[in-house]
Amino acid sequence: MLALPASPAPAALPLRGCALLDRRARAELARTLAERGYVVARVAPASRCEGAAAAAPGLLLRGRLPQAVQRAVDLALALRGAPPAAIAPEADIEAAAEDQIRRAQTAGAAGLCLVLPELGPLAEGRPLLDPADGAAIAAWKRLSERHAVVVLLDEADGARQMLAPVRLCDILGAGGVSSAAPSAAEPARTAPPPPAGADPAPVPHEQYAEELLAARGPRPARAVEELFRSRYVPLLDLVLRAEASESVRGAIESWRSGFERSYAEGFAALRLAARRPRMVLDAPDLAARTGRLNGARAVQMVLVDSLRFDLGQRIAARLRTELAGRAVCVDEGLLWAALPTTTPTQLQLLARGPAGLRDPEPPSGREPIVHRGRSATALVRVRIGQRQLLKLDVVEARLRLGGGSFEERMEQICAEVADVVVRFASTLPPRTLLYLFGDHGFEVALDPVRGTCLPATQGGASPEEVLVPAHAWLVGEVH
């Protein structure tokens, strides 16, 4: 097991290596490195509380640090104008990181700075980090020994333990064995204290707002997705809790309006484009491919009507607990809904597939019957072309009514959906892939006087309506 050492006192700014610093020092050092031409990638923190924050997109879950780091670095590179990845998505941690470092160099960056949040919540009260999380930290530490890479961690994690590869000669003390391993990195050093009277380092939410406002102009779809996942949605949660500052609300409104305008104006071209983001209509193919990659014997698709991305993340977090030992989430992603963001549109495109995008007229049709009351929690079989899927109406049914705070509404819906999925998963044979996805999202506003939720709306081009979650769960035979 490897415990990270504490950082010695500073003498000069480190240009590579790892450092354990407090929040203010991490922010100051990251800012200074950015001024020196480094690409700075910040991983969104894990949450200490339950409910929406615990499941907010971009926040860490145990065992998911490698994915969170890769998304954060890819986002920072995209904002810097770096070229796209030149390596397969399934590449190992170190190979993917090497590719990211190369892309940073291609973009003219002096180096790469990775800012990690406190890992305590990620450890879930255990002294030892998940092996996957430890492997990610160890990989970036090794990279910082031979590249212009700085990794900044929270000083509270200095005694935290993790599993990391160790050379056999280091364990056995085999003297005289030559090694081509690179020399140790320069000692990690803390950043100098800020001058007296200086403004304190901005809290993450204000940093997120600044990054959203700075991300203007055309962006690759992957960069847009990561901004939405790790910046927009956590800030939107503050707005809906009535806890957001004026600057956060302004950043949300600005980014939302830019997304709406861009997607509405560009959708006609997207329908004919050779390259496009993953869409709801691709769900059957994505589910089948994920099933093959994970050795599934069968694939079962469940479409949750009006499953917005942040609600989907809440449900996934709840399912990880309730399905522990019975199913494991083997893939999670984000899908784009076609315009208009209504159920008939998505169902027709699911039946037609990508060819449906090229139809001269957009799909149309009446909204399907939405089951209410107890029937809302029943899985209804729907045929899409040559395939069948199961459809769950409980989210759509509950959203047609107002009342209650946003947190209360989302937690109630989350519990109902999770209960249905858990009961259904218990009926599936071993090695079945359960693919859970949304068709479109929704917008919800608060009553300005009472602060309660108004009935939700849908059909527009806002990020909340367009971007929906997809989670693949491998059921049975889980060890």
C-alpha angles and dihedrals in degrees: 000000000000124000117195112242123232117258120255122233115287128259101162139355111284114235093189138011137060130294135189108214141157120257096265094048092048091052093047094048093046090051092050092049090049089054088053091056102266121144105237118207118187122197113215113246127253116249127250095198136067129243124034097355092052091057101033113135114260093027115118127259124191110276094015101091094107091058093044092051093047092050093048093050093045090052093050090048093049090051088051091053095248120161119263123270116288096197135079116269091237094057116128122264098262096044091050091048092049088054090051091051090050090051091050090053091048089054089055097254119156091220145315128272119197115197114198124194125230107297098208096096089045090056090055093220095310123123093224123064120228109274092243091053092047091049090055093052092045091050093052091045090056091048090052088059094062106024138050090268127136120193116196119197133177114268089227088070095060094108096039115121130224139171113251136168113267126192115248092231090057091055096043096038091229101183122208095029109134118223132197091203114131121257119269118277122259111275111275111249133198122242119255115262116264116260118267112279094018118143113262118254110277117257115249094258092057089047089051091051091051091050092050091051091047093051098082129142130036115339134179113262091246091056091048090051093051093047088052094045101044104025113020100044098048089050092046088055089058091050093051090048089052089238099112125114121232091258092053092049090049092051091050093050093046095049093043093052091047091050093047093050094045096047095043092049095041101042094088090057092043090058089064099034121117091218123043138149122274108280137195089257088063093060096102093052093043091050092049093048093048089050092053093048091053098043094247118173093206139011124218119188122205118189114200108203112233094003103166119203099250091046089050090054091052091052092047091052090051092047092052087064100039095044096043109140092011103062138006130208105241099175139013128185149154126252131196118229118221120240128296092042097221132122097249090055094052095043092051092049091046087057095045099037122204091333088068091067090067095057110123091234126042117250114274137183144122120294110264119249110279113215116227138194113015090344089066090073094053120104108235121203113234127184117222110184108301093344136074130215137176120247126205118201102184096103093049092045094051094044093058087072126064131215139091129056120296091251093051093048095048094046092050092050092043091054093049095049093045091050091054093047094047092050091047093047090055089062096053122098120244118285094025116145111222108201111197117188144152129239097208139336135234144228122235128191130197125237102253092220105037099026090226126133120272119212110289124250131211142175099077135107100251117130090246090059099039106042115066135171132251123192127182118206123191106212126208133004090056116158 
